[in-house]
Amino acid sequence: MNRSNTSYSSWAAKAHRYAANLTFLGWLRLLWFVLILWIERVRYSFIPSCEWGDRSLPAHANPTHVLLVSDPRVRYAPLYRSSIFGNLHHWLYELSLRRTWQAALSFKPHTVVFLGDMLASGRKVKSPEDFDGYFTAFTRIFATPKPLPAYFTPGNEDIGLNLKASDVHRARENYIDYFGSPNTKVSLGNHTLVLLDAPGLVEEDYQRAEDHGITYEEWVPIKGGAVAFVKSLQGDDSGSCASPFLTTCLTSLSATQMARTSPEYYSHTSR
């Protein structure tokens, strides 16, 4: 017992001397170490306490669990200037995304829906080779088990907004080749999700308001565009509702972009 007390006193004395001699920079390093330990270890211990909320449902219910992932903004290192701190930031960011994704998958969702901005700068990619590398980086982080279906809806970082016509065409081609159609309808359980190309909707609204200055009743939708897609839903009688209820991607738009977007469209379709 005395030996134990002596050992503890010796350890406490050493710790006190170390703390007394610690410089300001040393305290910062210690704080950084504690923060990393908390972020990478401790916070993930709270995840098992989360749940889907099925307990409030009737015993005979068979719920469909949908995991929504928004704005992961995966970066592709070769497209950015490399530096020691830049590479470290990139590595830590990918590590955080990967660990968070694995933690989310532990809840065993039935479906995953990505709500846009899957890539940090997909709209800026010039060559097919670079976009292929970008998509590979995304799938390496967000690897999904084969039975798990995943759906995507574009964000402005994926296909751009207010770009030159040639850049818009290239960005959309890349997106469609790798992620699929920007406008789609998905049936999950007894619900239908309508995944809408929000940047395309805004772009078409720019054309209507600035180039033509006509109302939506007079506007002829662009073939294959977001407006044409929404209008096609109005004749869909697969559901019990006369008017479609839309679940859309909330794209990150600046205040200026939002101000330039006419409210007329939403007053006619969001019912």
C-alpha positions in Angstrom: 0.0 0.0 0.0 2.8 2.4 0.9 4.6 1.4 -2.3 1.5 2.2 -4.3 1.1 5.6 -2.6 4.8 6.4 -3.2 4.5 5.5 -6.9 1.4 7.7 -7.3 3.1 10.6 -5.5 6.1 10.3 -7.8 3.9 10.2 -10.9 1.9 13.2 -9.6 5.1 15.2 -8.9 6.4 14.5 -12.4 3.0 15.5 -14.0 3.1 18.7 -11.9 6.6 19.6 -13.1 5.7 18.8 -16.7 2.7 21.1 -16.5 4.7 23.9 -14.9 7.3 23.8 -17.6 4.8 23.5 -20.5 5.0 26.5 -22.8 2.1 28.2 -24.5 2.9 26.2 -27.7 3.0 23.0 -25.7 -0.5 23.7 -24.3 -1.8 24.3 -27.8 -0.3 20.9 -28.9 -1.9 19.2 -25.9 -5.3 20.8 -26.7 -5.0 19.7 -30.4 -4.3 16.2 -29.3 -7.3 16.1 -27.0 -9.5 17.6 -29.7 -8.4 14.9 -32.2 -8.9 12.2 -29.7 -12.5 13.5 -29.1 -13.4 13.9 -32.7 -11.9 10.6 -33.9 -12.8 8.4 -30.9 -15.1 9.7 -28.3 -17.9 11.3 -30.4 -18.5 8.0 -32.3 -19.3 6.3 -29.1 -22.5 8.2 -28.9 -23.8 7.0 -32.3 -25.3 3.7 -31.0 -27.7 5.9 -28.9 -29.4 7.1 -32.2 -32.3 5.2 -33.7 -34.8 5.3 -36.5 -37.8 5.9 -34.2 -39.6 2.7 -35.1 -40.7 2.2 -31.5 -43.6 4.7 -32.0 -44.9 2.7 -35.0 -47.5 -0.1 -34.7 -46.2 -3.6 -34.3 -47.3 -4.7 -37.7 -45.6 -1.8 -39.5 -42.8 -2.4 -42.0 -41.0 0.9 -42.3 -38.5 1.8 -45.0 -35.4 3.5 -43.7 -34.0 6.1 -46.0 -30.6 7.7 -45.3 -30.2 11.2 -46.6 -26.7 12.5 -47.3 -26.2 16.2 -48.2 -23.2 18.1 -49.4 -20.3 15.7 -48.8 -18.2 17.7 -51.4 -15.5 15.1 -52.0 -12.3 16.6 -53.3 -10.0 15.2 -55.9 -6.4 15.9 -54.8 -4.8 16.2 -58.3 -7.0 19.2 -59.1 -5.8 21.2 -56.2 -2.4 22.8 -55.4 -0.4 20.5 -53.2 1.3 21.5 -50.0 2.1 19.8 -46.7 -0.8 21.4 -44.9 -3.1 21.0 -47.9 -2.3 17.3 -48.1 -2.9 16.9 -44.4 -6.2 18.8 -44.6 -7.3 16.6 -47.5 -6.3 13.4 -45.7 -8.2 14.4 -42.5 -11.3 15.5 -44.5 -11.4 12.2 -46.3 -10.9 10.3 -43.1 -13.8 12.1 -41.4 -16.1 11.5 -44.4 -15.2 7.8 -44.5 -15.6 7.3 -40.7 -19.0 9.1 -40.7 -20.2 7.2 -43.7 -19.3 3.8 -42.0 -21.1 5.0 -38.9 -24.2 5.9 -40.9 -24.2 2.5 -42.6 -24.1 0.7 -39.2 -27.8 1.7 -39.0 -28.5 -0.6 -42.0 -30.6 1.8 -44.1 -32.8 0.3 -46.9 -32.0 3.2 -49.4 -29.5 6.1 -49.6 -30.3 9.4 -51.3 -27.5 11.9 -52.0 -29.0 15.4 -52.0 -26.4 17.1 -54.2 -22.9 18.5 -54.1 -21.4 15.1 -54.1 -18.2 16.6 -55.6 -16.5 19.8 -54.4 -15.9 21.2 -57.9 -17.3 18.7 -60.4 -18.6 21.5 -62.6 -15.0 22.7 -63.1 -13.5 19.4 -64.4 -12.3 19.8 -68.0 -11.2 16.3 -69.0 -13.1 12.9 -68.8 -10.0 11.4 -67.2 -10.1 13.9 -64.3 -13.8 13.4 -63.8 -13.3 9.6 -63.8 -10.7 10.1 -61.0 -13.0 12.4 -59.2 -15.8 9.8 -59.3 -13.4 7.1 -58.2 -12.4 9.2 -55.2 -16.2 9.6 -54.3 -17.0 5.9 -54.6 -13.8 5.0 -52.6 -15.2 7.0 -49.7 -18.9 6.3 -50.1 -18.7 2.6 -51.0 -22.2 1.1 -50.7 -22.9 -2.6 -50.2 -24.3 -4.1 -53.4 -27.9 -4.8 -52.1 -28.1 -1.1 -51.0 -29.6 1.1 -53.7 -28.3 4.7 -54.0 -29.9 7.6 -55.8 -28.5 11.0 -56.6 -29.8 14.5 -57.3 -27.4 17.2 -58.6 -26.2 20.3 -56.7 -24.7 23.4 -58.2 -21.2 22.1 -57.4 -21.9 19.0 -59.5 -23.3 20.6 -62.7 -22.8 24.3 -62.2 -25.0 27.3 -62.3 -24.7 30.4 -64.5 -21.9 28.8 -66.6 -21.1 29.2 -70.3 -23.1 27.0 -72.6 -20.1 24.8 -73.4 -19.2 24.3 -69.7 -22.9 23.5 -68.8 -23.0 20.8 -71.6 -19.7 19.2 -70.4 -20.7 19.3 -66.7 -24.1 17.7 -67.4 -22.7 15.0 -69.7 -20.2 14.1 -67.0 -22.9 14.0 -64.3 -25.3 11.8 -66.4 -22.5 9.4 -67.4 -21.6 8.7 -63.8 -24.5 9.6 -61.5 -27.5 9.1 -63.9 -30.4 11.3 -64.8 -30.6 14.6 -62.9 -34.5 14.3 -62.8 -36.0 11.0 -61.6 -38.8 9.5 -59.6 -38.2 6.8 -57.0 -40.8 4.6 -55.3 -39.9 3.7 -51.7 -42.3 1.7 -49.6 -45.7 3.5 -50.1 -44.0 6.9 -50.9 -42.7 8.4 -54.1 -39.7 10.7 -54.1 -39.2 13.1 -56.9 -35.6 14.1 -57.2 -35.4 17.3 -59.1 -32.6 19.1 -60.9 -32.7 22.3 -58.9 -29.8 24.0 -60.7 -31.4 23.2 -64.1 -34.7 24.6 -62.9 -33.0 27.9 -61.9 -31.1 28.1 -65.2 -34.3 27.6 -67.1 -36.0 30.3 -65.0 -33.1 32.7 -65.9 -33.8 32.0 -69.6 -37.5 32.5 -69.3 -37.3 35.7 -67.2 -34.2 37.4 -68.9 -34.3 36.2 -72.5 -38.0 36.0 -73.1 -39.8 37.8 -70.2 -42.9 35.6 -70.4 -45.0 33.8 -67.8 -44.8 30.1 -67.1 -48.1 29.5 -68.8 -46.6 30.8 -72.0 -43.2 29.2 -71.5 -42.3 26.2 -73.7 -40.2 23.9 -71.5 -36.8 22.9 -72.6 -36.9 19.3 -73.8 -35.5 17.0 -71.1 -35.3 19.9 -68.6 -36.5 20.3 -65.1 -39.7 22.2 -66.0 -40.7 19.5 -68.6 -40.0 16.8 -66.0 -42.3 18.5 -63.4 -45.1 19.0 -66.0 -44.9 15.3 -66.9 -45.7 14.5 -63.3 -49.0 16.4 -63.5 -50.4 13.7 -65.8 -49.2 10.9 -63.6 -52.1 9.1 -62.2 -50.1 6.4 -60.4 -50.7 8.0 -57.0 -53.9 8.8 -55.2 -53.3 12.6 -55.1 -54.5 14.8 -58.0 -51.4 17.1 -57.6 -47.9 15.7 -57.1 -46.1 16.3 -53.9 -42.4 17.1 -54.7 -39.4 16.3 -52.5 -36.6 18.3 -54.1 -33.0 19.0 -53.6 -32.4 22.3 -51.7 -29.4 23.6 -53.7 -27.0 26.0 -52.0 -27.7 29.2 -53.9 -26.4 32.7 -53.1 -28.8 35.5 -52.1 -28.3 37.1 -55.5 -29.2 33.9 -57.3 -32.3 33.4 -55.2 -33.4 37.0 -55.8 -33.1 36.4 -59.6 -35.3 33.3 -59.4 -38.9 34.0 -60.0 -41.4 32.9 -57.3 -44.0 32.3 -60.1 -42.8 28.7 -60.7 -43.3 27.6 -57.1 -46.7 29.2 -56.8 -47.9 27.0 -59.7 -46.3 23.7 -58.8 -45.7 23.4 -55.0 -49.1 22.2 -53.8 
